[in-house]
Amino acid sequence: MTAQLDAPAPLGDPHPERAARPTVRWPVFITSFAGVVLITLWAIVAPTNAESVIGDLVGRVGTAFGWFYVALATVIVGFVIFLGASRYGSIRLGPDHSRPEFSTFAWASMLFAAGIGTDVMFYSVIEPVSQYTAPPVGEPGTVDAARDATVWTLFHYGVTGWAMYALMGLALAYFSYRKNLPLAVRSALYPVFGKRIDGPLGHAVDTAAVLGTIFGVATSLGIGVVFLNVGLNVIFGVPVGTGAQAALAVLAVTVAAISATTGVDKGIRFLSQLNVILALALAGWVLVTGRTSFLLNAVVMNVGDFIRSFPAKSMETFAFTDTQEWMQLWTLFFWAWWVAWASFVGLFLARISRGRTIRQFVLGTMVIPFSYIVMWISIFGNAAIDKVRNDDDGSFAEAAVDFTGVGFYDLLRDYPFADAVIFLAFMVGLLFYITSADSAALVMGNLCSELHDVQQDCASWLRITWASATGLLTVAMLAVGGILALQYATIIMGLPFAFVLVLVMWGLFRAIRNEGRKADTGVRGMSPLLSARTGAGHDTRKAWKSRLARTINFVDEEAATAYLGSTVEPALREVAEELTSMGVRASVVHGDVAGAPYAELTTDGDEGQFVYRVQVRLSPVPTYGGRMIGDRDQYARLEVHLLDGGQDYDVMGYTSDQVIHDCLDQYERHLEFLRTQ
């Protein structure tokens, strides 16, 4: 990622250009790593006992907390849509003056790619056929079952999961880019717990995030190694078993280690982008060479059925039917899986969305990735159901519901150039598997590190450690009970972080609501005081002439920097000294951000932090009638920035008294906002 030239460093940091190196949050790392090691050893040493205990626990969690998972998922969808549609949707994920780092097309492309993975390939055949042959209610094998089968898959892979990702992405981006807190899950809880997030409470929250993430990732990688092992068997005759699966896990760890130590991340990103094109080509081949008209009709029907049934499915708990096993295998697993992945994907969404408004963010994350899900699942799911309905001996149906993914490869045998298409599908799955493993190791390392800048990443050794731990956990859980054991473990380990998501919602809502109140206070307050604009106590005719002279005096950067040091900074020091004498901790610092000098006054006390920064910024000279005023095409402004970002006005030419009064105007508004709280 590259920073915008006009993006200031976090306000309050006197030397943002000298960001410290990331450090390990040892309590988080030790606790979470020890937990993963113990569970892994337990699964290796006593697999039968582990399988029994996990099965018993998931039954208890499903009975006691199944309603909670369903209710939480629904509330999160409503909350995220509310933020995007409300007046808070215009708030930027960053200072008010910030603008998106990536173009809309590039951002949309990255969101689209985020919806793709090996697990989508895996479930695009398994779940639709499973729901068709064994629906939760109703008769299997009917037209109604066929219509509902793909819709259930879209529901489990749809906007509900992306609402959870959007919630975490919003929270991480908002508190990091706008409130200048660390890029960590605990930061979202600052409005609820205050500075206590820096202690054991914050460590517990981040630990829950790491444990949830590693089990969510292990599930995805477990699906990947089984799916790829079957692909190797279909193409090359490699036996399906623990040996081949362990080798694939070692491959993932090796790639993550190479990426961490040699800086080949850009190459892996290129492979990921290439893989998106290959995946689209694979889906297009099935669409064009298969029953095209039927598949297109089915896609349209699926979308309509999904929209119609979404509210009912969102709150469905099957209270009057005995579907606990179905709920654990499908809805509860998927909701817990999305909860576990929320920190992972949320971090990615936050890092690509600086400068976007909340409305843009919500709309993009809820619609763009889901468009890929609809395309892929509708094409492969309906093609699989159609094959089952025309399969005389039922062999394909039996293969399709086998939790190894063999049905996906069997489906491709019906299409032209089947061997080449199957090999392409295997390569797509392999590349998704490798890139996911590499990214997962990086994210888990970041989750247990203290990052001093949003563009920093954890130490290489930490990345390799988590890659290794994830590989061992994946193989151990597969040995216990295959993919089913990973699903059940995810339901259990995702529960603690599900409660964290409740606190994240509350913290984000409190912070955004306070910002709305602050905006209301600013509207009700006095417009920029005349003392700062006209110089109260002076001859009014001289004042307006001085103001006009300032307006058309387009100075260069050197003159603006000199004025910043000779007039603005001394004025701010006067204010700081007076505040200090009155018992308010205040200080003034000066620095340079990407070549743009600034002077900044900061208070930090019981009244809350206040920041008034004046920063040099180049801007195009206005033109009138096609002619520029002055003899240059750019001029330098001394723009005022507060904690919420740039205020879009220039104090170049203000007298010392006027700068002081302008600073006090903003400080009074700050105190008035605090008073209303």
C-alpha positions as CSV (number, residue, x, y, z in Angstrom):
1,M,0.0,0.0,0.0
2,T,1.2,3.5,-0.7
3,A,0.3,6.6,1.3
4,Q,-1.4,9.6,-0.3
5,L,0.8,12.6,-0.5
6,D,-1.9,14.8,1.2
7,A,-2.6,12.3,4.0
8,P,-1.1,13.6,7.2
9,A,0.3,11.2,9.8
10,P,-1.9,10.5,12.8
11,L,-2.5,13.7,14.7
12,G,-0.7,13.9,18.0
13,D,2.3,12.0,16.8
14,P,5.2,14.6,16.7
15,H,7.4,12.4,14.6
16,P,5.1,10.2,12.4
17,E,7.8,9.7,9.8
18,R,9.8,7.8,12.4
19,A,7.3,5.1,13.3
20,A,8.7,2.5,15.7
21,R,9.1,-1.1,14.6
22,P,6.3,-3.4,15.5
23,T,6.5,-5.3,18.8
24,V,5.0,-8.5,20.0
25,R,2.1,-8.4,22.4
26,W,3.6,-11.2,24.5
27,P,0.5,-11.9,26.7
28,V,-1.6,-12.4,23.5
29,F,1.0,-14.4,21.7
30,I,1.9,-16.7,24.6
31,T,-1.7,-17.4,25.6
32,S,-3.0,-18.0,22.2
33,F,0.0,-20.0,21.0
34,A,0.0,-22.2,24.1
35,G,-3.7,-22.8,23.6
36,V,-3.2,-23.9,20.0
37,V,-0.2,-26.2,21.0
38,L,-2.2,-27.9,23.8
39,I,-5.2,-28.6,21.5
40,T,-2.9,-29.9,18.8
41,L,-1.0,-32.2,21.1
42,W,-4.3,-33.4,22.6
43,A,-5.6,-34.3,19.1
44,I,-2.4,-36.1,18.2
45,V,-1.9,-38.0,21.5
46,A,-5.6,-38.9,22.2
47,P,-7.6,-38.5,18.9
48,T,-10.5,-40.7,20.0
49,N,-10.9,-38.7,23.2
50,A,-10.6,-35.4,21.4
51,E,-13.3,-36.5,18.9
52,S,-15.6,-37.5,21.6
53,V,-15.2,-34.4,23.7
54,I,-15.5,-32.1,20.7
55,G,-18.7,-33.8,19.6
56,D,-20.1,-33.5,23.1
57,L,-19.2,-29.8,23.4
58,V,-20.6,-28.9,20.0
59,G,-23.9,-30.5,21.0
60,R,-24.0,-28.4,24.2
61,V,-23.0,-25.2,22.3
62,G,-25.6,-25.8,19.6
63,T,-28.3,-26.4,22.2
64,A,-27.4,-23.5,24.5
65,F,-26.1,-21.0,22.0
66,G,-27.6,-21.9,18.7
67,W,-30.2,-19.1,19.1
68,F,-27.4,-16.7,20.0
69,Y,-25.5,-17.3,16.8
70,V,-28.6,-16.9,14.7
71,A,-29.8,-13.7,16.5
72,L,-26.2,-12.2,16.5
73,A,-25.8,-12.8,12.7
74,T,-29.2,-11.1,12.0
75,V,-28.5,-8.1,14.3
76,I,-25.1,-7.6,12.6
77,V,-26.7,-7.5,9.2
78,G,-29.2,-4.9,10.4
79,F,-26.6,-2.9,12.2
80,V,-24.2,-2.6,9.2
81,I,-27.1,-1.7,6.9
82,F,-28.3,0.9,9.4
83,L,-24.8,2.5,9.5
84,G,-24.6,2.7,5.7
85,A,-28.1,4.0,5.2
86,S,-28.2,6.5,8.1
87,R,-26.7,10.0,8.2
88,Y,-23.5,8.4,9.7
89,G,-22.9,6.9,6.2
90,S,-21.2,10.1,5.1
91,I,-18.4,9.7,7.8
92,R,-15.1,8.9,6.2
93,L,-12.8,6.1,7.4
94,G,-10.1,8.5,8.0
95,P,-9.8,12.3,8.5
96,D,-12.4,14.4,6.7
97,H,-10.0,15.6,4.1
98,S,-8.7,12.0,3.3
99,R,-9.6,10.5,-0.1
100,P,-9.5,6.8,-1.2
101,E,-6.1,5.4,-1.8
102,F,-7.3,3.1,-4.6
103,S,-9.5,3.9,-7.5
104,T,-13.1,2.7,-7.4
105,F,-12.3,0.0,-10.0
106,A,-9.2,-1.2,-8.2
107,W,-11.0,-1.3,-4.9
108,A,-14.0,-3.1,-6.4
109,S,-11.6,-5.6,-8.0
110,M,-10.0,-6.4,-4.7
111,L,-13.3,-6.8,-3.0
112,F,-14.5,-9.1,-5.8
113,A,-11.4,-11.3,-5.4
114,A,-11.9,-11.4,-1.6
115,G,-15.0,-13.5,-2.2
116,I,-13.1,-16.3,-3.9
117,G,-11.4,-19.3,-2.3
118,T,-10.9,-23.0,-2.3
119,D,-13.8,-23.5,0.2
120,V,-16.2,-21.8,-2.3
121,M,-15.2,-24.4,-4.9
122,F,-15.6,-27.2,-2.3
123,Y,-19.1,-26.2,-1.1
124,S,-20.5,-25.1,-4.4
125,V,-21.3,-28.8,-5.2
126,I,-21.5,-30.4,-1.8
127,E,-24.1,-28.1,-0.2
128,P,-26.6,-27.7,-3.0
129,V,-26.7,-31.5,-3.5
130,S,-26.8,-32.1,0.2
131,Q,-29.8,-29.7,0.7
132,Y,-31.5,-31.3,-2.3
133,T,-31.1,-34.9,-1.1
134,A,-31.5,-34.1,2.6
135,P,-33.3,-30.8,3.2
136,P,-33.9,-29.5,6.8
137,V,-37.7,-29.7,6.2
138,G,-39.8,-30.9,3.3
139,E,-39.5,-33.8,0.9
140,P,-36.1,-34.5,-0.7
141,G,-35.7,-34.8,-4.4
142,T,-38.6,-32.5,-5.3
143,V,-38.8,-29.3,-7.4
144,D,-39.2,-27.3,-4.2
145,A,-36.1,-29.0,-2.7
146,A,-34.2,-28.2,-5.9
147,R,-35.2,-24.5,-5.8
148,D,-34.3,-24.2,-2.1
149,A,-31.0,-26.1,-2.2
150,T,-28.9,-23.5,-4.0
151,V,-30.7,-20.7,-2.1
152,W,-29.6,-22.3,1.2
153,T,-26.0,-22.3,-0.1
154,L,-26.2,-18.7,-1.1
155,F,-27.7,-17.8,2.3
156,H,-24.8,-19.5,4.1
157,Y,-22.2,-17.9,1.9
158,G,-24.0,-14.6,1.4
159,V,-24.5,-11.2,2.9
160,T,-24.7,-12.4,6.5
161,G,-21.1,-13.5,6.5
162,W,-20.0,-10.3,4.7
163,A,-21.9,-8.2,7.2
164,M,-19.7,-9.7,9.9
165,Y,-16.6,-8.9,7.8
166,A,-17.9,-5.4,7.2
167,L,-18.5,-4.8,10.9
168,M,-14.9,-5.7,11.8
169,G,-13.5,-3.8,8.8
170,L,-15.5,-0.7,9.7
171,A,-14.4,-0.9,13.3
172,L,-10.7,-1.4,12.5
173,A,-10.6,1.3,9.8
174,Y,-12.6,3.8,11.9
175,F,-10.7,3.6,15.1
176,S,-7.3,3.3,13.4
177,Y,-7.6,5.9,10.5
178,R,-10.0,8.3,12.2
179,K,-9.3,8.0,15.9
180,N,-5.6,7.1,15.5
181,L,-5.8,4.0,17.7
182,P,-3.7,0.9,17.0
183,L,-4.9,-1.4,14.2
184,A,-6.1,-4.0,16.7
185,V,-9.4,-5.5,17.7
186,R,-9.1,-4.1,21.2
187,S,-9.3,-0.5,19.8
188,A,-12.9,-1.0,18.9
189,L,-13.7,-1.4,22.6
190,Y,-12.1,1.9,23.6
191,P,-15.5,3.7,23.8
192,V,-16.8,1.0,26.1
193,F,-13.8,0.4,28.4
194,G,-11.5,3.4,27.9
195,K,-7.8,3.0,28.7
196,R,-8.5,-0.4,30.3
197,I,-8.1,-1.9,26.8
198,D,-4.3,-1.5,27.2
199,G,-4.4,-4.1,30.1
200,P,-5.6,-7.7,30.6
201,L,-9.0,-6.9,29.1
202,G,-7.5,-5.9,25.8
203,H,-5.2,-8.9,25.8
204,A,-8.2,-11.2,26.4
205,V,-10.0,-9.7,23.4
206,D,-7.1,-10.0,21.1
207,T,-6.4,-13.6,22.3
208,A,-10.0,-14.5,21.4
209,A,-9.5,-13.0,18.0
210,V,-6.3,-15.0,17.4
211,L,-7.8,-18.3,18.6
212,G,-11.0,-17.8,16.6
213,T,-9.0,-16.9,13.5
214,I,-6.6,-19.8,13.7
215,F,-9.5,-22.3,13.9
216,G,-11.3,-20.6,11.1
217,V,-8.2,-20.6,9.0
218,A,-7.4,-24.3,9.9
219,T,-10.9,-25.2,8.7
220,S,-10.3,-23.5,5.4
221,L,-6.9,-25.1,5.0
222,G,-8.3,-28.5,6.1
223,I,-10.9,-28.2,3.3
224,G,-8.2,-27.2,1.0
225,V,-5.9,-30.1,1.7
226,V,-8.7,-32.6,1.4
227,F,-10.0,-31.1,-1.8
228,L,-6.5,-30.9,-3.4
229,N,-5.6,-34.4,-2.2
230,V,-8.7,-35.7,-4.1
231,G,-7.7,-33.7,-7.1
232,L,-4.2,-35.3,-7.0
233,N,-5.9,-38.6,-6.8
234,V,-8.1,-37.9,-9.8
235,I,-5.3,-36.5,-11.9
236,F,-2.2,-38.4,-10.8
237,G,-3.5,-41.3,-8.8
238,V,-2.0,-40.1,-5.5
239,P,-3.7,-41.9,-2.6
240,V,-6.1,-40.0,-0.4
241,G,-4.8,-40.0,3.1
242,T,-3.0,-38.2,5.9
243,G,0.4,-38.5,4.2
244,A,-0.6,-36.5,1.1
245,Q,-2.6,-34.0,3.3
246,A,0.4,-33.5,5.6
247,A,2.6,-32.8,2.6
248,L,0.2,-30.2,1.3
249,A,0.2,-28.6,4.8
250,V,4.0,-28.5,4.7
251,L,3.8,-26.8,1.3
252,A,1.6,-24.0,2.8
253,V,4.1,-23.5,5.6
254,T,7.0,-23.4,3.3
255,V,5.4,-20.8,1.0
256,A,4.6,-18.7,4.0
257,A,8.1,-18.9,5.2
258,I,9.6,-18.0,1.8
259,S,7.2,-15.1,1.5
260,A,8.1,-13.8,5.0
261,T,11.9,-14.0,4.6
262,T,12.5,-13.2,0.9
263,G,9.9,-10.5,0.2
264,V,8.1,-12.3,-2.6
265,D,4.7,-11.0,-1.4
266,K,4.2,-9.1,-4.7
267,G,4.7,-12.3,-6.7
268,I,2.1,-14.1,-4.5
269,R,-0.3,-11.2,-5.0
270,F,0.2,-11.5,-8.8
271,L,-0.6,-15.2,-8.7
272,S,-3.7,-14.4,-6.7
273,Q,-4.9,-11.9,-9.2
274,L,-4.1,-14.3,-12.1
275,N,-6.0,-17.0,-10.2
276,V,-9.2,-14.8,-10.2
277,I,-9.1,-14.7,-14.0
278,L,-8.6,-18.5,-14.2
279,A,-11.5,-19.1,-11.8
280,L,-13.8,-16.9,-13.9
281,A,-12.6,-18.7,-17.0
282,L,-13.5,-22.1,-15.3
283,A,-17.0,-20.9,-14.4
284,G,-17.5,-19.4,-17.9
285,W,-16.5,-22.7,-19.5
286,V,-19.1,-24.6,-17.5
287,L,-21.7,-21.9,-18.3
288,V,-21.0,-21.8,-22.1
289,T,-20.4,-25.5,-22.8
290,G,-23.2,-26.7,-20.5
291,R,-26.9,-26.1,-20.4
292,T,-26.5,-22.3,-20.8
293,S,-30.2,-21.3,-20.9
294,F,-31.1,-23.5,-17.9
295,L,-28.2,-22.1,-15.9
296,L,-29.0,-18.5,-16.7
297,N,-32.7,-19.1,-15.8
298,A,-31.6,-20.7,-12.6
299,V,-29.4,-17.8,-11.6
300,V,-32.2,-15.3,-12.0
301,M,-34.6,-17.6,-10.1
302,N,-32.0,-18.1,-7.3
303,V,-31.5,-14.4,-6.8
304,G,-35.3,-13.8,-6.6
305,D,-35.8,-16.7,-4.2
306,F,-32.9,-15.5,-2.1
307,I,-34.3,-12.0,-1.8
308,R,-37.7,-13.3,-1.0
309,S,-36.7,-15.8,1.7
310,F,-33.7,-14.0,3.3
311,P,-35.6,-12.4,6.2
312,A,-37.2,-15.8,7.2
313,K,-34.0,-17.8,6.8
314,S,-32.1,-15.2,8.8
315,M,-34.2,-15.9,11.9
316,E,-34.8,-19.6,11.3
317,T,-34.0,-21.8,14.3
318,F,-36.4,-24.7,13.5
319,A,-37.7,-24.6,17.0
320,F,-40.5,-27.1,16.3
321,T,-38.5,-29.6,14.3
322,D,-35.6,-31.9,15.2
323,T,-32.9,-30.4,13.0
324,Q,-30.1,-29.8,15.6
325,E,-27.7,-32.0,13.6
326,W,-28.5,-30.1,10.4
327,M,-28.1,-26.7,12.2
328,Q,-24.7,-27.8,13.5
329,L,-23.5,-29.0,10.2
330,W,-24.7,-26.0,8.2
331,T,-26.0,-22.7,9.7
332,L,-24.3,-22.8,13.0
333,F,-21.0,-23.9,11.5
334,F,-21.1,-21.2,8.8
335,W,-22.0,-18.4,11.3
336,A,-19.2,-19.5,13.6
337,W,-16.8,-19.7,10.7
338,W,-17.6,-16.2,9.6
339,V,-17.2,-15.0,13.2
340,A,-13.8,-16.7,13.3
341,W,-12.8,-15.1,10.0
342,A,-14.1,-11.6,10.8
343,S,-10.8,-10.3,12.1
344,F,-8.9,-11.8,9.2
345,V,-11.1,-10.4,6.4
346,G,-11.9,-7.2,8.4
347,L,-8.2,-6.4,8.6
348,F,-7.9,-6.8,4.8
349,L,-11.0,-4.6,4.1
350,A,-9.7,-1.9,6.5
351,R,-6.3,-1.7,4.8
352,I,-7.7,-1.2,1.3
353,S,-10.6,1.2,2.3
354,R,-8.9,4.2,3.9
355,G,-10.7,7.4,2.8
356,R,-13.9,5.6,1.8
357,T,-17.2,6.8,3.4
358,I,-19.0,4.3,5.6
359,R,-21.8,4.2,3.0
360,Q,-19.4,3.3,0.2
361,F,-17.7,0.7,2.4
362,V,-21.0,-1.0,3.4
363,L,-22.4,-1.0,-0.1
364,G,-19.1,-2.3,-1.6
365,T,-18.5,-5.1,0.9
366,M,-22.1,-6.3,1.0
367,V,-22.7,-6.4,-2.7
368,I,-19.4,-6.9,-4.7
369,P,-18.0,-10.1,-3.2
370,F,-21.5,-11.6,-3.0
371,S,-21.9,-11.1,-6.8
372,Y,-19.1,-13.6,-7.3
373,I,-20.7,-16.0,-4.8
374,V,-24.0,-15.8,-6.7
375,M,-22.2,-16.4,-10.0
376,W,-20.1,-19.4,-8.9
377,I,-22.6,-21.2,-6.6
378,S,-25.5,-20.7,-9.0
379,I,-23.6,-22.1,-12.0
380,F,-21.9,-25.1,-10.2
381,G,-24.7,-25.8,-7.7
382,N,-27.5,-25.9,-10.3
383,A,-25.3,-27.9,-12.7
384,A,-24.8,-30.4,-10.0
385,I,-28.5,-30.6,-9.0
386,D,-29.4,-31.0,-12.7
387,K,-26.9,-33.9,-13.0
388,V,-28.4,-35.5,-9.9
389,R,-31.9,-35.3,-11.3
390,N,-30.8,-36.9,-14.5
391,D,-28.5,-39.5,-12.8
392,D,-30.2,-43.0,-13.1
393,D,-28.0,-44.9,-10.7
394,G,-27.5,-42.2,-8.0
395,S,-23.7,-42.6,-8.1
396,F,-23.1,-38.9,-8.7
397,A,-25.4,-37.9,-5.8
398,E,-23.4,-40.2,-3.5
399,A,-20.1,-38.7,-4.6
400,A,-21.3,-35.1,-4.5
401,V,-22.3,-35.3,-0.8
402,D,-19.0,-36.9,0.2
403,F,-17.1,-34.3,2.2
404,T,-13.9,-34.7,0.1
405,G,-14.9,-32.6,-2.9
406,V,-14.8,-35.5,-5.3
407,G,-18.2,-34.5,-6.6
408,F,-16.7,-31.3,-8.0
409,Y,-14.2,-33.1,-10.1
410,D,-16.8,-35.7,-11.2
411,L,-19.1,-32.9,-12.4
412,L,-16.4,-31.5,-14.7
413,R,-16.1,-34.8,-16.5
414,D,-19.3,-34.0,-18.4
415,Y,-17.7,-31.0,-20.1
416,P,-15.4,-30.7,-23.2
417,F,-11.7,-31.2,-22.7
418,A,-12.5,-32.7,-19.3
419,D,-8.9,-33.6,-18.3
420,A,-7.6,-30.1,-19.0
421,V,-10.6,-28.5,-17.2
422,I,-10.1,-30.8,-14.1
423,F,-6.4,-29.9,-14.1
424,L,-7.3,-26.2,-14.3
425,A,-9.7,-26.6,-11.4
426,F,-7.0,-28.3,-9.4
427,M,-4.5,-25.4,-10.1
428,V,-7.1,-22.8,-9.2
429,G,-7.7,-24.5,-5.9
430,L,-4.0,-24.9,-5.2
431,L,-3.2,-21.3,-5.8
432,F,-6.1,-20.2,-3.7
433,Y,-4.9,-22.5,-1.0
434,I,-1.3,-21.2,-1.1
435,T,-2.2,-17.5,-1.1
436,S,-4.8,-18.0,1.7
437,A,-2.2,-19.8,3.9
438,D,0.4,-17.1,3.4
439,S,-2.1,-14.3,4.1
440,A,-3.5,-16.1,7.2
441,A,0.0,-16.4,8.8
442,L,0.6,-12.7,8.2
443,V,-2.8,-11.7,9.7
444,M,-2.4,-13.9,12.8
445,G,1.0,-12.4,13.4
446,N,-0.4,-8.9,13.1
447,L,-3.2,-9.7,15.5
448,C,-0.7,-10.5,18.3
449,S,1.6,-7.6,17.5
450,E,1.5,-3.9,18.4
451,L,1.7,-2.1,15.0
452,H,2.7,1.5,15.2
453,D,1.6,2.2,11.7
454,V,-1.3,0.8,9.7
455,Q,1.1,-0.2,6.9
456,Q,3.4,-2.2,9.1
457,D,3.4,-6.0,9.4
458,C,4.6,-8.4,12.1
459,A,8.1,-9.8,12.3
460,S,9.0,-12.6,9.9
461,W,9.6,-15.2,12.7
462,L,6.1,-14.6,14.0
463,R,4.6,-15.1,10.6
464,I,6.5,-18.4,10.2
465,T,5.5,-19.5,13.7
466,W,1.8,-19.1,13.0
467,A,2.1,-20.7,9.6
468,S,3.6,-23.8,11.3
469,A,1.1,-23.8,14.1
470,T,-1.8,-23.6,11.6
471,G,-0.4,-26.4,9.5
472,L,0.1,-28.7,12.6
473,L,-3.4,-27.9,13.9
474,T,-5.0,-28.6,10.5
475,V,-3.4,-32.0,10.2
476,A,-4.1,-32.9,13.8
477,M,-7.8,-32.1,13.5
478,L,-8.1,-33.9,10.2
479,A,-6.6,-37.0,11.9
480,V,-9.2,-36.6,14.7
481,G,-12.3,-36.6,12.5
482,G,-11.7,-35.0,9.1
483,I,-13.5,-31.9,8.0
484,L,-16.4,-32.6,10.4
485,A,-14.0,-32.2,13.4
486,L,-12.8,-28.9,12.0
487,Q,-16.3,-27.7,11.6
488,Y,-17.3,-28.6,15.1
489,A,-14.1,-27.1,16.6
490,T,-14.9,-23.8,14.8
491,I,-18.4,-23.7,16.3
492,I,-16.8,-24.0,19.8
493,M,-13.8,-21.7,19.3
494,G,-15.8,-19.0,17.5
495,L,-18.1,-18.6,20.5
496,P,-15.9,-16.3,22.6
497,F,-15.2,-14.0,19.7
498,A,-18.9,-13.9,19.0
499,F,-19.4,-12.1,22.3
500,V,-16.5,-9.7,21.3
501,L,-18.4,-8.8,18.2
502,V,-21.3,-7.6,20.4
503,L,-18.9,-5.3,22.2
504,V,-17.4,-4.2,18.9
505,M,-20.9,-3.2,17.7
506,W,-21.6,-1.3,20.9
507,G,-18.2,0.5,20.9
508,L,-18.5,1.5,17.2
509,F,-22.1,2.8,17.7
510,R,-21.1,4.9,20.7
511,A,-18.1,6.4,18.9
512,I,-20.1,7.2,15.7
513,R,-23.1,8.5,17.7
514,N,-20.8,10.8,19.6
515,E,-19.3,12.1,16.4
516,G,-22.8,12.8,15.1
517,R,-23.5,14.8,18.3
518,K,-20.2,16.6,17.9
519,A,-21.3,17.6,14.4
520,D,-24.6,18.8,15.7
521,T,-22.8,20.9,18.3
522,G,-20.7,22.5,15.6
523,V,-23.7,23.4,13.6
524,R,-25.4,25.0,16.6
525,G,-22.2,26.8,17.6
526,M,-21.0,30.1,16.4
527,S,-19.6,30.3,12.8
528,P,-15.9,31.2,12.7
529,L,-15.6,34.1,15.2
530,L,-15.2,37.5,13.9
531,S,-12.3,38.0,16.1
532,A,-10.3,35.5,14.0
533,R,-11.6,36.8,10.7
534,T,-11.5,40.5,11.1
535,G,-9.3,41.2,14.1
536,A,-11.7,42.5,16.8
537,G,-10.7,45.8,18.3
538,H,-9.0,47.1,15.1
539,D,-10.2,49.6,12.5
540,T,-12.8,47.7,10.6
541,R,-11.8,49.3,7.2
542,K,-8.2,48.3,7.7
543,A,-9.4,44.8,8.8
544,W,-11.4,44.1,5.6
545,K,-8.6,45.4,3.4
546,S,-6.1,43.1,5.2
547,R,-8.5,40.2,4.8
548,L,-8.8,40.9,1.1
549,A,-5.0,41.1,0.8
550,R,-4.7,37.7,2.5
551,T,-7.2,36.2,0.2
552,I,-5.3,36.9,-3.0
553,N,-1.8,36.6,-1.7
554,F,-0.7,33.3,-3.1
555,V,2.6,32.7,-1.4
556,D,5.1,29.9,-2.1
557,E,6.0,27.0,0.1
558,E,9.1,28.7,1.5
559,A,7.1,31.8,2.6
560,A,4.4,29.7,4.2
561,T,6.9,27.6,6.1
562,A,8.6,30.7,7.4
563,Y,5.3,32.2,8.5
564,L,4.4,28.9,10.2
565,G,7.6,29.2,12.3
566,S,7.6,33.0,12.9
567,T,3.9,33.6,13.7
568,V,1.7,30.4,14.0
569,E,4.0,28.3,16.2
570,P,4.7,31.1,18.7
571,A,1.0,31.9,18.9
572,L,0.2,28.2,19.7
573,R,3.0,28.2,22.4
574,E,1.3,31.2,24.0
575,V,-2.0,29.2,24.2
576,A,-0.2,26.1,25.5
577,E,1.6,28.1,28.3
578,E,-1.7,29.7,29.4
579,L,-3.5,26.4,29.4
580,T,-0.7,24.8,31.4
581,S,-0.9,27.6,34.0
582,M,-4.6,26.8,34.3
583,G,-3.9,23.2,35.0
584,V,-4.5,21.8,31.5
585,R,-1.7,19.6,30.2
586,A,-0.8,21.2,26.8
587,S,2.2,21.0,24.5
588,V,3.3,22.2,21.1
589,V,5.3,20.2,18.6
590,H,6.5,20.8,15.1
591,G,7.5,18.3,12.5
592,D,7.3,17.3,8.9
593,V,5.0,14.8,7.1
594,A,6.1,13.7,3.6
595,G,7.8,17.1,3.1
596,A,4.9,19.1,4.6
597,P,5.9,21.0,7.7
598,Y,3.3,21.5,10.6
599,A,2.9,23.0,14.0
600,E,0.6,21.3,16.4
601,L,-1.0,22.1,19.8
602,T,-2.2,19.1,21.8
603,T,-4.0,18.9,25.2
604,D,-4.4,15.6,27.0
605,G,-6.4,15.7,30.3
606,D,-9.6,14.9,31.9
607,E,-11.4,17.1,29.4
608,G,-10.4,14.8,26.5
609,Q,-7.7,15.2,23.9
610,F,-7.8,18.3,21.7
611,V,-5.6,18.8,18.7
612,Y,-5.1,21.9,16.6
613,R,-2.6,21.4,13.8
614,V,-1.6,23.9,11.1
615,Q,0.1,22.3,8.2
616,V,1.6,23.5,4.9
617,R,-0.2,22.2,1.9
618,L,0.2,22.9,-1.8
619,S,-2.9,23.8,-3.8
620,P,-3.6,24.9,-7.4
621,V,-3.8,28.7,-7.9
622,P,-7.4,29.7,-8.7
623,T,-8.1,30.9,-12.3
624,Y,-10.5,33.6,-13.4
625,G,-11.5,33.8,-17.0
626,G,-8.8,31.3,-17.9
627,R,-6.1,33.5,-16.3
628,M,-4.1,32.5,-13.2
629,I,-3.8,35.1,-10.4
630,G,-0.1,35.6,-9.8
631,D,2.9,34.1,-11.5
632,R,2.7,30.5,-10.4
633,D,0.4,27.5,-10.9
634,Q,0.6,26.3,-7.2
635,Y,0.6,28.2,-3.9
636,A,1.0,27.1,-0.3
637,R,-1.8,27.1,2.3
638,L,-1.6,26.9,6.1
639,E,-4.5,24.5,6.6
640,V,-6.0,23.8,10.0
641,H,-6.5,20.1,11.0
642,L,-8.3,18.8,14.1
643,L,-8.6,15.2,15.3
644,D,-11.4,14.7,12.8
645,G,-9.3,15.8,9.9
646,G,-8.8,18.9,7.7
647,Q,-11.1,21.9,8.2
648,D,-10.6,23.2,4.7
649,Y,-9.6,26.8,5.6
650,D,-6.3,28.7,5.4
651,V,-4.7,30.8,8.2
652,M,-1.9,32.1,6.1
653,G,-1.6,35.9,6.8
654,Y,-3.5,35.7,10.2
655,T,-1.9,37.8,12.9
656,S,-0.7,36.1,16.0
657,D,-3.9,37.2,17.9
658,Q,-6.1,35.9,15.1
659,V,-4.4,32.5,15.2
660,I,-4.8,32.4,19.0
661,H,-8.5,33.3,18.7
662,D,-9.1,30.7,15.9
663,C,-7.5,28.0,18.1
664,L,-9.6,29.1,21.0
665,D,-12.8,29.0,18.8
666,Q,-12.1,25.3,18.0
667,Y,-11.2,24.6,21.7
668,E,-14.4,26.1,22.9
669,R,-16.4,23.9,20.5
670,H,-14.4,20.9,21.7
671,L,-15.4,21.7,25.3
672,E,-19.0,22.4,24.4
673,F,-19.2,19.0,22.8
674,L,-17.8,17.4,25.9
675,R,-20.2,19.3,28.0
676,T,-23.2,17.9,26.0
677,Q,-22.0,14.4,26.8
